[in-house]
Amino acid sequence: MKLILVAFFLVAATHAALAQDALVSTDWVFQNVKNPKVRIVEVSVDPGLYEKGHVQGAAGFKWHSELCDPVARDVVSRENFEKLCSRNGITADTTVVFYGDNSNWFACWGHWVFSLYGHKNLKVMDGGRQKWEAEKRPWDTTVPSFAATTYRVESPNLDLRARMADVLDVVQKKQDVRLVDVRSPEEFSGKIIAPAGSAELAIRAGHIPGAKNVPWKKAVREDGTFKAIDELKKLYAEAGIDGSGTVVTYCRIGERSSHSWFVLKCLLGYSVRNYDGSWTEWGNAVGVPIENESGTIWTGK
Amino acid sequence: MRFGAAAAVAIAAVVAGLVLHAVAGRGRELSFTLIAGFAAGIVFQRSQFCFASAFRDLFHKRERRVLLGLITALAVGSAGYMIVFGAWIPDPALHRPNTAHIAPVGWHLLLGGALFGFGMVVGGGCITGHLFRLGEGSAVAPVGLLGVLGGYVLGLAAWNPIYLNLVSSIRGLWCPERLGYAGSIALQGGVLAAGAALLLHRTPAPAPAAPSPATLPVVARRVFVERWPAWVGGLALGLIATFAYLRTSPLGVTEEIGRLARLAGGGLGIMPDRLQGLDELVGCAAVANPDTVSTNAVFVLALVGGALFAALVAGEFRPRLGTAPGHLRALGGGVLVGFGAMISLGCTVGTLMSGIMAFSLSGWVFLIALALGAWAGTRAIGRPSP
């Protein structure tokens, strides 16, 4: 009994420590805007938000050109990633703190890209722009200049990324890997292919066989902050994700699923990979199995 | 002949701007500061904005022109600052703007303002007055600036006891913190409007002039040769002040003088080991990096360049030696100006204008003391012989 209690406290403490490790508060960021060892980065989806006002000293990354390859469908190349970090004065020891709009959904994706390339010290500002705004903290419009560094990727962690072949293996060889679809229930069931206004679509609707639907927004509260650790554990446990085995998160493209990847890996400490490509790859691929409960099958029209 | 020289000045400014823009890290800030300084120099020269002559002419001849221009500048700048505050500080009760010149309030401001006001009238120029007259070719102006530097050194040497005894509220008073943005603009707008009304109240109406046609030569003369109406200069100055605050820092002309004074004082061995409180206070006395040339140096030099350019185009560049008594008065007055500017952490631009535009009480206190000192100064120099 004592052993169980000790183990429980150890696990709880580790998880609390993990959350402490991965998240920083708006107040901590406010106190550290001038800390030379910290680089605050805004990754927002809505254009113009960073320019209208950002946290003092924060760099603004354009997600579609600086974190993505604009020609080939891939994340930013290693070379361009090194250039991005170099011109923003980031060294291997810099603690990079991400924040952004919409409950930090693309900020988490920025975190994932940096994790992929093996950067050690990464944090996310809990609550993102919403919380900063709600607390009426000051904004700045000055774009900072940084003394350039020579950043080199040392030990990329490509294990954090699942490719289509990996996911196909999971489905066909029935591996002990949990698939989490973080899209809306309508997309998951196949009722719609993508939300209205999305540019990237797929030829077929539905989800990857065996996947469980936990929409990404369920991990955050109204104010943009992440829910408490025990709430999150319960949320994912209800979908059969309890930390055993590996988890693969996916969404429509792979950016939103990084948000859930962040929750599962950095807050809960599970073993998680993000399937970058997600439904825009799977739903357009030839010959892959799909589950579609809503009956919206292709009728040739 | 003079247009060629003006063109040379303009080309030199463009080249300097390109060179500065290439400086690593600070390039954008430096090149913008050059543009702002050059534009400010043009405005000061074309409008003949000098606080010293403004107060002297007010008390001697009831001439209100420059002061009306100042009120316009303050009104436009206040509105501009308010717009920027709204973008940066959603709730002024919770946070203060980082770089606005919200200076400490205390007896030091009254002393500094009074000495500045007295000295500027006696010496024939406030600091920007000397700077733009330098651009017009006055040999007295650099002597005055030398006096300012000397006074600044003395101010630094005397700072510690002044800080410990006279500076009462380090936090100063930032109006929006107490009254919010709407309340502040209403109050300050009201005061400025009342001041303008008071000044205009007893101005005799000028004889109506026949309106001249707006042809190119007429307009060109009005812009490049004739003295600008005060409100035009004030409007331009208020806009420059707003853009400078938005892009770089509030306007000020004594930061570089202060840096040089610290070096000179250190060299002479009369500097105290530590200047109490100074490095935490915002304004023109806090020096970022004593060893490198400050951004403010770019502003000041560009200001002289802009004034030179405007003077050449207008045909007002007249190298003049001045008289020996004039030089002595400029030097002596300059010392008082420099001392007053140092202990007030800024001058008529940095403390008065940038302070009032930022809704800081310190700006108003300095203005009142300045006016009193200037009045005393005009009594001291007596009326000019008819």
Boltz contact constraints between the chains, C-beta under 6 A:
constraints:
  - contact:
      token1: [A, 53]
      token2: [B, 87]
      max_distance: 6.0
  - contact:
      token1: [A, 136]
      token2: [B, 90]
      max_distance: 6.0
  - contact:
      token1: [A, 136]
      token2: [B, 91]
      max_distance: 6.0
  - contact:
      token1: [A, 136]
      token2: [B, 94]
      max_distance: 6.0
  - contact:
      token1: [A, 138]
      token2: [B, 88]
      max_distance: 6.0
  - contact:
      token1: [A, 138]
      token2: [B, 89]
      max_distance: 6.0
  - contact:
      token1: [A, 138]
      token2: [B, 95]
      max_distance: 6.0
  - contact:
      token1: [A, 139]
      token2: [B, 88]
      max_distance: 6.0
  - contact:
      token1: [A, 145]
      token2: [B, 25]
      max_distance: 6.0
  - contact:
      token1: [A, 147]
      token2: [B, 25]
      max_distance: 6.0
